[in-house]
Amino acid sequence: TVDEFHTGLNDYLRWWNTTRIQQRLGYLSPDEYRAQTTATT
């Protein structure tokens, strides 16, 4: 259904933006990078 599609898309986008590792962040996820920079300041 359309609602299931929207739920799945939102889950994927949340993963894409917060969990997936990124080369530009030193192969950390944005959440890990944020935690690391917060801990060192």
N, C-alpha and C positions, 0 to 999 in steps of 0.2 A: 504494500500500500504506500501511499504518498507519505503518511506519517512515519512508517518504518524507514523509508528512504531518508527523510529528514533527520531522524534519530541517528541512523548510521552515518550520514554525512557529518553531522555535528560531532559525533564520537571521533571520526577520522580526522577532522580538522583540529580538534582538541589535541589528539595525538601528534599531528603534524606540527603544530605550533608549540608544544610544550615538552614532548617526550623524545622525539626523534633526534638523533645526534646530528650535529652540523659541523662541517669542516671549519668554517670561519670562527667557531667558538672553541677551537682546539679539540674537536671530536667529543664535545660534551653536549648534552641536551640543554635547551634553554633553562629548564628548571635547575639542572646541576650547575650550570654556569652562574646563574643568579645566586644560588646558595653559596657557591665558592667565592664570588666577589663580595657578597654581603658578609661572609665570615672573616674576610681579610681586611675589612674597612672598619 
